[in-house]
């Protein structure tokens, strides 16, 4: 009888431990899903910024603002 009670107690204890582990994993999954969502939003922001920074008209405007001018044909020399 005592052996049966010990087995039942150990089984219940094992079940509780499994439920605790399952709950902890669920919390981790929720946190990882949130992190994934934030990273995807950050990636979209960076892709938009990259697109804006690599537009040729924007680069040309930035160069003019910094005092650069397009090269004249007579300044161009091709060396072979």
N, C-alpha and C positions, 0 to 999 in steps of 0.2 A: 504494500500500500504506500509506504514511504517512497519507494522507488518510482512509482507511478506519479506521485505528487511532484517529485523532483523533475521528472521528465516533462510534466505539464508546465511547471514553472520555467524551465529552461526553454521550452518551445515558445512560451509567451514572451520571454525575454528576448529571444532571437527575433520574433516577429516585430517587437517594438523597435529593436535595433535596425531592422530592415526598413521599417517605416520612417525612422529618423534619417537614415541615409538617403532614402528616396526623396524626402522633403528637401534635404540639403542639395541634392542634385537638381531638383526642380528650381530652387533658388538660383543656382549657378546657371542653369539654362536660361532663365528669365534675364539674368544680368548679361549673359553673353548675347542674347537677342537684342537687348537694348544697346549694347556696345556695337554690335553689327550695324544697327540702324543709324547710330551716330557716325560711324565710320563711312557708311554709304553717303550720308549727307555731306560729310567733310570731303569725300572724294568728288562729289558733284560740284561742290564749291571750288575745289582746286582745278577741276577740268574747265569750268567756266572761266576762272581766272587765267588759266593757261591759254585758252582760246582768245581771250581779250588781249593778252600780252603778246601773242604771236601774230596778230593781224598786221599785215603789211602797212596799211594806211596809218595805223596807230604808231608803228615803229618809225615810219617816215616823219610823222608829226613830232614825236619825241626827239628825233635827231635834229629837226629844224629848231625846236625849242632850245636845244643844247648848243646851237651854233654850227651844226654841220650843214654842208650844202652838197647837192648832187655833184658828181664829178663831170667836168666838161670833157668832150670827146678828145680835144687836143691834149688833155692831161693824161689820157690813157695810153699806156705803152704795153704792148704784149711782148714778152720775152720768151724766146723759144730755146 
